Amino acid sequence: MMEGKRLQDMQVGDTASFTKTISESDIYGFAGITGDFNPMHVDATFAAASRFERRIAHGVLCAGFISSVLGMQLPGPGAIYASQSLRFLRPVYIGDTVTAEVEVAELLEEKNRVRFATRCRNQDGEVVAEGESVLLPRKG
């Protein structure tokens, strides 16, 4: 059984990441799961007339990649999300490769919580989303 890190197993500055190339099926799968069929994501003709000139990925897909890092790596299995803030800075297109990065920013020992700086970058190193997360790592 996989076990995530406890508060005492982490230090400010610890990092982890997850990388994924966005595919057409990712967009439709996410739309199907969430019910978000905004034409900016699923209609090429509609999106072509927008300021982005083509379809863009759901912004919250980046939040899912951040969740993957936090839930599977740092702090990992057994951790519980308490909060997430996220600002979307650039569009993510089909074919872009996104890397979600998390970094321990603060250990809140009295409440057994960890504050993480979070960001997603595209294949050009541009930050497409950034924010912070607070998690309760596993105890024990």
C-alpha beads as a LAMMPS data file, in Angstrom:
LAMMPS data file: protein, C-alpha beads

140 atoms
139 bonds

1 atom types
1 bond types

-500.0 500.0 xlo xhi
-500.0 500.0 ylo yhi
-500.0 500.0 zlo zhi

Masses

1 110.0

Atoms # bond

1 1 1 0.000 0.000 0.000
2 1 1 1.329 3.419 -0.960
3 1 1 1.612 5.942 1.835
4 1 1 2.156 9.640 1.393
5 1 1 4.518 11.840 3.305
6 1 1 3.771 13.114 6.760
7 1 1 4.371 16.730 7.734
8 1 1 7.662 15.793 9.409
9 1 1 8.822 14.096 6.164
10 1 1 8.675 17.382 4.207
11 1 1 10.772 20.536 4.090
12 1 1 10.161 23.968 2.627
13 1 1 11.455 23.834 -0.950
14 1 1 10.576 20.162 -1.631
15 1 1 9.141 19.793 -5.149
16 1 1 7.342 17.313 -7.388
17 1 1 5.833 17.448 -10.877
18 1 1 3.643 15.694 -13.437
19 1 1 3.754 16.164 -17.229
20 1 1 0.999 15.441 -19.760
21 1 1 0.438 16.301 -23.418
22 1 1 -3.133 17.477 -23.970
23 1 1 -5.015 15.379 -26.530
24 1 1 -8.351 15.751 -28.248
25 1 1 -9.650 12.830 -26.184
26 1 1 -8.590 14.585 -22.956
27 1 1 -10.773 17.568 -23.881
28 1 1 -13.814 15.456 -24.760
29 1 1 -13.308 13.141 -21.789
30 1 1 -13.111 16.078 -19.385
31 1 1 -16.172 17.681 -20.993
32 1 1 -18.066 14.408 -20.639
33 1 1 -17.123 13.938 -16.999
34 1 1 -17.825 17.522 -15.940
35 1 1 -20.624 18.448 -18.341
36 1 1 -18.638 21.522 -19.490
37 1 1 -19.209 21.543 -23.247
38 1 1 -18.348 25.228 -23.662
39 1 1 -17.782 25.636 -27.422
40 1 1 -14.373 27.203 -26.692
41 1 1 -13.302 23.648 -25.845
42 1 1 -15.284 21.459 -28.240
43 1 1 -16.299 23.505 -31.311
44 1 1 -13.456 24.368 -33.715
45 1 1 -15.580 26.769 -35.781
46 1 1 -16.755 28.691 -32.728
47 1 1 -13.240 28.809 -31.220
48 1 1 -11.722 29.971 -34.533
49 1 1 -13.752 33.193 -34.230
50 1 1 -12.507 33.812 -30.661
51 1 1 -9.452 35.752 -29.532
52 1 1 -7.614 32.435 -29.123
53 1 1 -8.344 31.452 -32.751
54 1 1 -8.618 27.763 -31.875
55 1 1 -9.962 25.465 -29.187
56 1 1 -8.463 25.697 -25.729
57 1 1 -8.322 23.146 -22.933
58 1 1 -10.498 23.596 -19.869
59 1 1 -8.526 25.689 -17.363
60 1 1 -9.555 23.383 -14.564
61 1 1 -7.747 20.549 -16.340
62 1 1 -4.542 22.169 -15.020
63 1 1 -6.007 22.020 -11.510
64 1 1 -6.494 18.293 -12.071
65 1 1 -2.816 17.899 -12.958
66 1 1 -1.867 19.746 -9.768
67 1 1 -4.195 17.428 -7.861
68 1 1 -2.383 14.459 -9.405
69 1 1 0.970 15.668 -8.069
70 1 1 -0.425 16.408 -4.619
71 1 1 -2.438 13.192 -4.370
72 1 1 0.151 10.807 -5.766
73 1 1 3.577 12.305 -4.984
74 1 1 3.836 15.241 -2.582
75 1 1 2.448 14.785 -0.008
76 1 1 0.867 11.786 -1.758
77 1 1 -1.668 9.107 -0.816
78 1 1 -3.663 9.791 2.335
79 1 1 -3.429 13.589 2.053
80 1 1 -6.617 15.655 2.029
81 1 1 -7.127 18.852 0.009
82 1 1 -8.203 21.810 2.185
83 1 1 -8.054 24.591 -0.424
84 1 1 -6.836 25.605 -3.877
85 1 1 -6.491 29.008 -5.496
86 1 1 -5.547 29.267 -9.152
87 1 1 -5.068 32.042 -11.695
88 1 1 -5.153 31.196 -15.386
89 1 1 -2.511 33.214 -17.229
90 1 1 -2.283 31.716 -20.735
91 1 1 -4.397 29.375 -22.833
92 1 1 -3.539 25.703 -23.146
93 1 1 -4.122 24.208 -26.596
94 1 1 -4.562 20.653 -27.838
95 1 1 -1.039 19.320 -28.404
96 1 1 0.525 21.441 -25.652
97 1 1 2.593 19.614 -23.058
98 1 1 1.777 20.845 -19.570
99 1 1 3.925 20.291 -16.501
100 1 1 2.226 20.760 -13.126
101 1 1 4.688 21.676 -10.385
102 1 1 4.180 21.884 -6.640
103 1 1 6.601 23.230 -4.042
104 1 1 6.328 23.143 -0.257
105 1 1 6.007 26.812 0.716
106 1 1 5.133 26.525 4.410
107 1 1 4.737 23.823 7.071
108 1 1 1.902 24.639 9.478
109 1 1 2.739 22.185 12.253
110 1 1 0.080 23.272 14.767
111 1 1 -2.689 22.379 12.303
112 1 1 -0.916 19.538 10.444
113 1 1 -1.235 21.457 7.172
114 1 1 1.150 22.222 4.349
115 1 1 0.906 25.205 2.007
116 1 1 2.157 24.571 -1.519
117 1 1 3.006 26.983 -4.322
118 1 1 1.494 25.498 -7.478
119 1 1 2.024 26.255 -11.152
120 1 1 1.588 24.756 -14.591
121 1 1 3.972 25.459 -17.451
122 1 1 3.649 24.719 -21.136
123 1 1 6.327 23.135 -23.330
124 1 1 7.910 26.582 -23.822
125 1 1 8.325 27.074 -20.073
126 1 1 5.583 29.702 -19.940
127 1 1 3.455 29.693 -16.785
128 1 1 -0.135 28.998 -17.846
129 1 1 -1.616 28.795 -14.331
130 1 1 -0.387 29.507 -10.816
131 1 1 -1.730 29.544 -7.314
132 1 1 -1.481 27.756 -4.006
133 1 1 -2.885 24.713 -2.288
134 1 1 -3.261 23.756 1.348
135 1 1 -3.326 20.085 2.265
136 1 1 -3.545 17.958 5.373
137 1 1 -0.866 15.277 5.006
138 1 1 -1.401 11.843 6.425
139 1 1 -0.732 11.355 10.125
140 1 1 1.195 8.559 11.707

Bonds

1 1 1 2
2 1 2 3
3 1 3 4
4 1 4 5
5 1 5 6
6 1 6 7
7 1 7 8
8 1 8 9
9 1 9 10
10 1 10 11
11 1 11 12
12 1 12 13
13 1 13 14
14 1 14 15
15 1 15 16
16 1 16 17
17 1 17 18
18 1 18 19
19 1 19 20
20 1 20 21
21 1 21 22
22 1 22 23
23 1 23 24
24 1 24 25
25 1 25 26
26 1 26 27
27 1 27 28
28 1 28 29
29 1 29 30
30 1 30 31
31 1 31 32
32 1 32 33
33 1 33 34
34 1 34 35
35 1 35 36
36 1 36 37
37 1 37 38
38 1 38 39
39 1 39 40
40 1 40 41
41 1 41 42
42 1 42 43
43 1 43 44
44 1 44 45
45 1 45 46
46 1 46 47
47 1 47 48
48 1 48 49
49 1 49 50
50 1 50 51
51 1 51 52
52 1 52 53
53 1 53 54
54 1 54 55
55 1 55 56
56 1 56 57
57 1 57 58
58 1 58 59
59 1 59 60
60 1 60 61
61 1 61 62
62 1 62 63
63 1 63 64
64 1 64 65
65 1 65 66
66 1 66 67
67 1 67 68
68 1 68 69
69 1 69 70
70 1 70 71
71 1 71 72
72 1 72 73
73 1 73 74
74 1 74 75
75 1 75 76
76 1 76 77
77 1 77 78
78 1 78 79
79 1 79 80
80 1 80 81
81 1 81 82
82 1 82 83
83 1 83 84
84 1 84 85
85 1 85 86
86 1 86 87
87 1 87 88
88 1 88 89
89 1 89 90
90 1 90 91
91 1 91 92
92 1 92 93
93 1 93 94
94 1 94 95
95 1 95 96
96 1 96 97
97 1 97 98
98 1 98 99
99 1 99 100
100 1 100 101
101 1 101 102
102 1 102 103
103 1 103 104
104 1 104 105
105 1 105 106
106 1 106 107
107 1 107 108
108 1 108 109
109 1 109 110
110 1 110 111
111 1 111 112
112 1 112 113
113 1 113 114
114 1 114 115
115 1 115 116
116 1 116 117
117 1 117 118
118 1 118 119
119 1 119 120
120 1 120 121
121 1 121 122
122 1 122 123
123 1 123 124
124 1 124 125
125 1 125 126
126 1 126 127
127 1 127 128
128 1 128 129
129 1 129 130
130 1 130 131
131 1 131 132
132 1 132 133
133 1 133 134
134 1 134 135
135 1 135 136
136 1 136 137
137 1 137 138
138 1 138 139
139 1 139 140
